[in-house]
Amino acid sequence: KTVLDYYTQEQIGHVSDLVVAAHAEGRGLGRALLDAAQSWAVGRGYSMMQLFVLPENSGARSLYEGSGYRAEWIKYVRELPASRQ
């Protein structure tokens, strides 16, 4: 899909979810999906693609890094105690 880059406010491509069934992993389907998304973005004239991945998803991170993606942000979260209202 199309989103606006936070800093430049330019339209860029965004992969919301890239999922391959467990029984099909390791067959190049993830790379094919990623390549298709990138081709779509290039066809629209976008200069950048973005996606998000959980830190523990080493397989996906390996795919993305092998496809030229690099980490740009590290997001920190913390669960808070329930409100006492």
Buried (B, 14 or more C-beta within 10 A) or exposed (E): EEEEBEEEEEBBBBBEEBEBEEEEEEEEBBBEBBEEBBEBBEEEEBEEBBBEBEEEEEEBBEBBEEEEBEEEEEEEEEEEEEEEE
